[in-house]
Amino acid sequence: MPGIITVDELTGYISLLFDGNELLSALHVRGSLVDFKRHSSGHVYFSISGKKSRVSCVLFRSDAEKIPQWPRDGDEVLVEGRAGVYGPRGSYQIYARHLRPLGESAQARAKKELLQRLSGEGLFDPSVKRKLPAFPAKVAVVTSPTGAAVCDVVKVSLGRFPQCRLVVVPVMVQGAGSAGDVVRGLERAGGIPGIEAVMLVRGGGSREDLNPFDEEEVVRAVRKCPVPVITGLGHQVDRTLSDLASDVDAPTPSAAAEILFPSRSEIIRGLDSTRDRMARIVSASVVDGRSALDNYRNALGRAFERSGVRPAGDLLARLAERMYQAVCRETALSVSSLESAASSLDALSPLKVLSRGFASCSTPAGDLVSRVSEVSPGDDLVVRFRDGSLLAGIIEVRPD
């Protein structure tokens, strides 16, 4: 016969069974919200019901602060947490950590409320958007490793820009726990050395499959990523909040890849066009430069002629005129002096004396004889008259 145990011992034993069960320690329970109440202590108490049963739930204040105002009784929700025993009542309950909307009405209210709150924080402001790299060398792709999205991205990248290296960061993109997995994937992708951009992509599916991308933690992770993020979440009808938070969003993974990866053929055509345009520009610049040089040369010649040659010519003309006048003056003075000297010489000329009847005597050697004492009888003398000379012999000397 088993031993007798106390109520507390039974409760403790059952609690150990709950705590040691892997399923019960990490629950994702779906149900309808009943008796949702926020207590003054900050805790939130509610129940979730199925078709035949219900279970009590509690959100402690630390987790309840993360729950916005959207929950209403009757909403279909997903409760994440663990199951445990509440000893004072001898009942089990779910100790919730997070509450997610599942019904369309609840999802719409939750998304609208989160959109307004994050918009107020400036999370979607165009001014915080970053430009994608023009020629990315290394890109991280956050997506399911087995989905069609990764195949689409690889195909487009190889066709458009095969120089880029792709790093696939595998995550769950739908289902319970996918939001937290996407957040961790974005954090890993942003920390990869050399990463220039991150692609957050998934293939098409129902609108409900995109719910993880409307979760606040995912939206904030997109904005927090240290490099530009482009989304391609495969739903063209309704943009998720992650699309709004991303730097660039596209309707599909293929479209996102076409936006991010430049076309190699277009780059080549662009380079050819740029080369031709540069050649035309250089040629036109050379022609313009030559024309400008000719204009400068002609202008310089005219300016030099106007400011240098003409003034110099005028100066030379003035100097020549002054020199001519000075030469004329000096010539006139010289002529006057010459005439005066000639007149003086003429007055002192022996010929002038001879013309008055006088004669000059000299020896045949040319020595002038001015006294009778300088000659003797028998000497010869040359007697010079105005119009000629004669040779005479001395017969007699008669001193005075």
C-alpha positions, 0 to 999 in steps of 0.5 A: 500500500503506497505511503500517505503524502500531504497535499503540498507534497502532491502538488510539488510532485505534480509541479515537477511533472509539469516542469520536467515535461518538454512540451509543457515547458515550451507551449504554443497554445491556440484558443479564444480569449476569455475574461481578459483583465488587466490588474492594478498590479500590472499583471494580466489574467485571462483564459483561452477556450477551445470547443470543450474546455478552457485553461486559465492564463497569467501574464506577469507585469514584466511580460504584460508591459509588452502587450498593447491594447488590442486584445478583446474577449473573443479574439483568437490568439496564440499563447506562448509560455509554459504550463504549471501548477497554481498551488493555492487553488490546486489547478494548472494554468499557463504562465504566458510570456507572449500573446499573439493575434490570430484572427483577422480582426485581432490581427488588424487591430494589433497591426494598426496599433503597432503601426501608429506607435512605431510611426510616432517613434519615427521608425518608418520615416523616409529620412532614416532610410539608407541607400542600397550599395550600388555594386554589392560584393557580399550580401546576406540572405535571411530566409528558409534554406529549403524554400523557393525564395532562396532559389529565386535570389540565387538565380537572379543574382547569377544572371545579373551580378555573379560577382556578388557573394551570397551568404544564406542565413537559415531561419524559420519564416512561418509558424510558432517561434518564427518571429524570434528566429527571424530576429536572431537571423537578422542579428547574425546577418548584420554581424557577418564581416564584410556584409554590405546589405541584408535580404529578408525574403520568403516565398508566397503564401497566405496572409496569415503566413506573413504574421511574424513580419508584423511582430514588433520584435521583427520590425525593430530588428529590421530597423536595427540592422547595421546595414541596409535591409531590402525585403521581398516577402512574397505578398503583393496585396498587403505590405507588412510592418517589416516592409515599412521598416526596411530601407527598400521593399519589393513584392517578391524575392525575385523583385528584391534581387533585381533591385539590389543586384545591378545588371552586368549587361546594363553596366557594360552598356552604361560604361560604353555609353559613358566612354563615348560621351566622355570622348565627345566631351573631350573632343568638344573641349579640345575644340573649345580650348583651341578656339579659346586659345586663338581668341586669347592669342588675338586678344593678347596681340591686340592688347599688346599692340594697344598697350605696348606697341602703339605707346612705344611707337608714339614715344619713339616718334616723339623722341625722334622729333626731339632728336631731330630738333636737337640735331638741328639746333646743334647743327645751327650752333656749329654752323654759326661757330664755324662761320665765326671761326672762319671769319676770325681765321680769315681776318688772321690769314696771311693771304688777307695781309698779302692782299693789301700789298704785303709779301712774306719771305722764307728760305727755300727750306720753308723757314720764315724770314722776318728780320734782315739779320736772318739773311746774308748777301748771296742767300736765296729767298722765296717771296710770296705774294697774294697771287703767287711767289718768286725766288730772289737772291740777296745782293745787299743787306741794309739793316735799319 
